[in-house]
């Protein structure tokens, strides 16, 4: 009897030791993972001990530090450093610069699976892109192949998407990096690299070279006939009277007897210059400057005669010889790309609050353009981070962002902010925009079948009251408010931006204002061309939503704010 009990006792002791070892191994594995993710995070100082940010100057447009305008590579492998003088904010890689280590960082960030031979791109395989593949080129801090705009899409990046984006933005070359990032430009400024360095696959397709670590797979976009190229973000700046002594200093002077505004814009876009200065038969290209400030603008009637002569070969009369039409090309001024976190942490939190679908992302884009500072978020949206909103991953209470996006409407959440910009949009448009986002993402559209499904009425019955309660709660509990109407921002962009920057206590330069005007739509705004083929709002829905509009309108006026825009009602 003693022998079996002794054996049982020994077995139990071994089982205990085994369980103990397994537990220790489990804890060690978890600790290693935790250290890997958090070992290089910067400790957050006590915000209460820091002085408030009373007044901010716009970031210097000529600043060219290594951290500005450079994409943060990884949430764990990057540190947004703020020096004592606040001169720069950027990411710093670990000491090793080997491609292998950088490749590991990229794979952590993009969640890439181990690459099998089937996932590698066959360099001799026929690609499905529309343009012409040029080759693999270096693209790092010292040798940047393309210097135009950038687009991120970690899930659906394809060579066609990159080429279409670059073509619409006025660029001739499209380059893909890391399988998920798109770069544009009109000239290649770095040497070639071995083709095997550009062996990553695109996240949205297989079969096309999609770059590598510090390497771009560059395509020549599909050629279009002169005068038929379609650009986005082309805006008429206005009519300006310019002395000939100034005109002669512009870097590009093109004489074309059959010149049109379209051909002039194409010429300046190809030269990667943001402004086209037009007076037939002369086309000048230049950078943004104080010469084209709003205070210097002339009456459009002064340029009307020149505009009428664009279709003839007759030279303009002497009376209007010094007046020129000025257009923003799709090329974004390099100074507009510079954004940074606040040079000094602020103890005052400013909310950018809106109902979902009211245009919060668009307004964040405008604020970042006009101030040069990142906006933060109460949440984390990886899609927005990938599209350039680097404040998405910053802790919303860090005090490093100029304002913080939020859709919250509870009293506790509202009172956590010292002031707020309350963005209000027509509820009919907001509900449709948010339903589109839920069904098809930030840039997609719901199908007719989804509009006709039972989810749409349920969505309206749930989100309709929220539109009203959100505005009412911020009007009741908000400490210091600036009410901005989405429709007013569309109609009068520059005056509304001046109000916003004054509320944020930021000094706004004329160059930054031009940045916002010339790139006001960005690369993420949903196209308004695709709408349901029928009116999705039933009479019962309209009756309920109209009552919410009246309630919010009365609440605004009771707080001495202007009421809702007239187009909200009648519908």
N, C-alpha and C positions, 0 to 999 in steps of 0.2 A: 504493500500500500504506500510505503514511504517513497519508493522509486518513482512511481507514476506522478506523485505530487511534486517531487523534486524536478522531474522533467517538465511538468507544466509550469512550475515557477521559473525555470530557466527560459522557457519559450516566451513567457510574458515579459521577462526582462529584456530579451532580445527585441521583442515587438516594440517595447517602450523606447529602446535606443534607436530603432529604425524610424519610428515616428518623430523622435526628437531631431534626428539628422535631416529627415525630410522637411520638417518645419524650419530648421535653420537654413537649409538650402533655399527654401521658398522666400524667406525673409531677405536673404542675401541677394537673390535675383531681383526682388522688388526694390531693394535699396539701390542696386546698381542702375536700374532703369530710372528711378527717381533722380539720382544724382546726374545721370546722363542728360536728363531734361531740364534740370534746374541749377546745375552747378555753376553756370556762368551768368545767371540772372543777376541783375543789379538790384541791390537792396533799396527798397523805397524809403526815403527819409520821412520824418514826421512832417506832414504838410503844415501843421499848425505852427511849427517853428520857423517856417519860411515866410518872407514878406510877400504880400499880395502884389499881383501884377497890375500896377495902376495904369500904365500907359505903354503901348507897344508901338515901336516903329516897324515899318515894313522891312522884311529882310533885304539886305543890299543886293541889288540886281547883278552886280559884278562879282559877287562872291563865287569862288570856284574851289571849294574844298572837296576832298575825296569822298566825303559822306553825302554831299548834296547830289540829288538827282540819281543816286545809285540804289538799285533795288535791294531790299533786305533779303538775304538768302534763306534764312531759316529762323524759325522762332527760337530755337535753342542755340544755334551757332552764330547768332548775331546779337550785338549789344548796341543799343542806341545810346551813345555816350553824349553827355552834356558837360562840356568843360566849364571851368569856373567863369570864363568870360563869355560863355554862350556863343562862341564863334562858329561852332559846327556841331552837327548832329548826324551821325551816320553809323554804319555797321563796320565791325572790325573782325576779320577772319582770325582764326587761331594761327599760331606761328607757322605751321606747315603750309607750304604753297604748292605741294605736289598735286598733280591732277587727280591722283587716286583718292587723296583725302577730300578734295573738293567734290569729287564725284560722289563720295559717301554722303557728304552734306546735302547734295542735291537730291539724292535718293531718299534721305530721311524726309526732306521737305515735300517732295512730289509723291511720296508713298509708292515708289516704283518697286515692282517685284523683281527678284533676281532675273537678269536677262538671259534667256535661253538663246541658242543659235537661231531659233525660228523668229525670235523677237528682233534680232539684229536686222538692219536694213541691208538688203542685197544691193550693192552699189551699181550693179549692172541691170537691175530690174527696171522695167519701164514704169515711170511714175504717172500718177493720175492728176497731176496739177495742170493748170491752164497755161502757165507761163513757161519760161525756159530756165532750166536749172543751170546755174553758173558754176557753182563749186563750193568747196569748204574754205572758210576764211577765219583768221584769228579774230577774237572779239574779247578783249580784256581791258583792264584799266589803262594800259599803255597803248594798245592797238585796238581801237574801236572801228569795226568794219562799217557800220551804219550809224549815223548820228541823229536820225529822226525820232519819230514817236515810237512808243512801245505799247504792246497789248499783251495781257496775260489771260490765259485760259487753261487751267490745269486739267480739265476734263475733256474738252472738245476741240483742242487746237488742231487745225489741219493746215496744209499748205495753201489750199484754196481760200480758207478764211483769212489767213495772213495776207495773201496777195490781194484779196478784195479790199481789205482794210487799208493797206498801203496805197492801192490804186485810188480809192475814194478820198484819201488824204493828200493826193497829189504827188506821190512818190513813185519812182521807177523801179526800185529794188525792194524786195521783201526778204528778210532773213529770219530763220527759225533757230532758236537756241534751247537746249535742255528738253526738247520735245514739247514745250508748253509756252514758250515766250516768242513773241513776234516783234521784230525790229524793222523800221522803215528808213529809207534814205534815197538820195538821188545820186550818190557816188559811193564807191567802195574805197575805204581809206586804210586798209590793212592788207598784209600779204596773205597769200594762200597758205592753207594748212593741208596736211595729208588727208585724203578722203576718208580713211578709216577713223579719223578723229570725229567725224560727223556721222556717227552710227546709231544715234538714239532714234527711236520711233516717235512719231507724233502721237499725242494722247488721244486724238480723235480719229486717227486712221492708221493704217499700216501700208507700207510700200513706198513711202517717200522719205528722203533724207530730211531729218528734222534737228540737225545741229548736234552739239555735244557740250562738254564742259569747257567753257570759254571759246566755243567755236560756233560759227553761224553757217547754216546751209542757206545760200543766197539764191534767189530766183529773180529773173527779169520778168516783171509783170507783163501781162498780155497787152500788146500795143493797141492803142486806139487812134483813130484818125484825128488829126488836129481839128479843134473846134467841137469834137464830140466827146471829149473826156468829161466824165461826171464827177464833180468834186463835192464833198460835204464840208461844212464849216466855212463857206465863202460868204462874206458879209460886206455890204457897202458901208464904208466908213464915213463918207461925206465929201463935200466939195471944199477945196482948200485953195487959197491964193498963196502961191509960192514964188519967191524971187528967183530969177535965173541963176544967181550966184549959189543958191542952195541946191537947185536942181542939178547943176553940174557936178556936185559932190556925191551924188547917188552912185552906188557901185555898178549898176547896170543901166545902160541906155540903149534901147532897141528901137530902130527906125523901121517901121513897116507901113508901106503905102495903103494896104488894105487892113489895117489894124482894127480889131474889135476888142471889146472888154474881155471876151472869153479868151482870145489869143494872148492878150496881155497877162491875164491871170495865169495861163498856162506857162508863159515864158518865165514869170517870176517864181512860180511853183517849181519849175525845173531847176531854177537857180537856188532853191531852198531859201528864199527870202519871203518874209511874212507880209510885205505890203506891195501892192501893184499901184503905181501912180500913172494915170492914163490921161492923155490928151492926144487925139489923133493928129498926126501919125506917129507920135512918140509914146513909148512905154518905158517907164522907169521902175526899177525895183530897189527896195531899200528896207532898212530895219525900222521898227517902231521907235518913235522919239516924240519929244514934246512939240515938234512941229505940227503934229496931227492931233493935238489936244482939242477937246470940245470947245474950249474958249476961242480957238483959232479958226473954227469952222465957219465957212461962208454960206450964204443962201444957195440952195441947190439950183435956183434959177440961173445963177451965174454960170453953172456948168451945163444948163439945159441945152444951150445952142450947140455946144461941143458934142453932147450926147446925141443930138439929132443928126449931126454930121458924121457919126460913126459909120454909117452905111454908104457914105460917099467918099470921093477922093478930094473934095474941096477942103482946103486948109481952114482952120478956125480963124475968125476975125480977130483983129488986134485987141479989141476991147476985152476979150476973155482969154487972151494969150497966157495970162499968168494963173488961170484957174484950172485946177486938175481934179479929176475924179479919183478917189482913193478907195481901194478895195483890200480887205483882208484875204489873203490866200489861205489854203488849208494848212500851210506850214506854220507850226507852232514855234514862236520865238523861243530860243534856247533859254532865255531868262525866265520864261513862264514855267519851265519844268522844275525850277528850283523850289523845293519845299523842305521844311524842317519842323521839328518840334520847337515849342517855345524855348527861347534861350534861358528863361528863368521860370521855374515852376510857380504856378499861380495857386493861391489858396482859395480863389474864387472860382466856383464851377458854373459854367454857362451851359444850359441845355439848348439843343436844337430839337424841339419837340414837335411831333406831328402825328397824325393818324396814319397808319400804314397806307401807302399808295398816294400820299399827298405830295410827293416830290422831294423827300428828305435827302435822298442820294444826290439828286441834281443840285440842290442848294448847297450841300457839302462840297460838291465839285466847284461851284462858283466861289464859295468862301475860301477854299484852298487856293484857287487861282488869284483871287483879288488880295489876299493877305499874305500868301506864301507860307502859311502854317498849316500843319496837319489838323484835321478834325478827328475826334475820338468817337467811340461808340459804347453804349451801355451793354451791347451784345457783342458777339463775334460772328462776322459773316465772311467765310473764307473766299467766296466769290468776289466780294468787294475788295478784300485785301489783295487778291490776285490782279485786280484791275487798277491797282495803284493807291488805294486808301490805306496807307501804312499805319494810320492811327487805329485801325480795327483791332490790332493785337496788343495795343497799349492799354494798361489798366485804366479804366475810365476815371478813376479818382486820382490819377498820377499828377494832374495839374500841368501836363505837358502839351495838351491839345487846346486849340483856340475855342472850341466848343464841343459838346458831346451829344451825339444822336441818341434819342430815346423816343419810344412810343408809349411809355408808361403813363398812367393817369391816376394812380392812387395818391392819396394825400401824403403818405410817408415818402414815396418816391419823388414827388414834386418838391417837397420841402428839403430834400437833400441838395437841391441846386439853389445857388444864390440869385440867379437871374436866368431868363429863358427867352429864346426866340420862338414864338408860337407860330408855326406854319399851318395855314388853313387852306384847303382846296375844296372846290365844288364836290359835294359828297357823291354825286353821280359819277364823276370822273375818278374820284378816289376809290370807290368800290370796284369799278371796272379795272383800274390799274392793279389793285391788290389781288383781285381774282385772277388776272392774267399772270401775275407773279407766282401765285400758288400753283397754277396749272402748268406754266411753261417757263418759269425762271424770270430773271431780271429783264431780259430782252425779248422774251417770247410772247405769244398770244394764245389765249384759249381758243379752242375750236368751237364751231357752232354746236356740235354735239355736247360739249361741256357746258355751254351757255344754256342749253335746253334741258340739262340734267337736273335732278332733284337737289344737287349740291348748290346750285346757284341761288334758289329761293332760301335755302337754309343759311347760306352765307350772308345774304342781305338781311335776313331777320336777326342774325347774330351781330354782324358788323355795323349795320345801320345805326343802332342805338349807341354803339361804341364811338362812332364819329362825333355824335353830339356830346356824350359824356366826357370824352377826351378834352374837347375845347372848354366845356363848362368847368371841369375840374381845374384846369390850368388857370382859367380866369378867376377862380375862387381862391386857390391856394398858392398861386405863383407870386413870388415876392416882387419881382421887377420884370416886366414883360415888354417885349416888342412884338406886335402882331404883324405878320407878313402874309399877304394873300398871294397864293401861287399865280393867279391870273394877273395880278398887278405886276408881279415880277416878270412875267412874260411880256407884258405890254411896255413897261418902263424899266428895263433891266438896270441901266446905270444909276438912275435916281434911287432905286430900291437898294442897290448894293451900297450906295453911299450911306443910307440909313443903317444898314446892317453893320458896316464897318465902324460907323460912329458909335453904335450901341456896344460893339465889342471893344471900343476904345483903341482901335488900331489905326495908325497913320497909313493911308492908302496913297500910293504913288500913281502917277498917270500911266506909267508903263504897266503896272499891275492891272489897272482898269482896262487897258487895251487887251491884256491877256484874257481877262474874263469875257470881254466882248467878242474877241476873235475866235475863242474856243468855247463858246458858251454851251454847246450841246455835248461836247466830249465824245467818248467812244462807247458809251453804255446806255444812252437814253433810248428808250423803246420807240420804234417807229410808229407814227400814228396812222399809217396807211392801212393796216390790217385791223378791221373792226368787224364785229358780228354782222351778218347780213340782215339782221332784224333788230328791233328795239328789245333788249332783254328785260326792261323794266315794265312790269304790269301796272295797271291803274292803282291797285292796292299798295304796291311798293312806292309809287309816286306820292300817294297820299301821306304815307308814313314819313317818307324822307322829307317832303315839303314841310311837315310839322316840325321836324328837327331843324330845318334851315331857319324857320321863324324863331324858334327858341334860342338858337345860338346868336342870331342877329340881334335880338333884344338884349341878350346878356352882354354882347360887345358894347352896345350903345349905353347900357347902364354903367359900364366901367369907363365911359368916355373915350372908347375906341370907335373908329369908323366902322359902320356896319358892313355886312357881307356885300360883295359886288352884286350889282343889279342882275347880272346874267344868271345868278343862281335860281332866280324866280322871275317870271313864270317859266315853266318847262313844258 
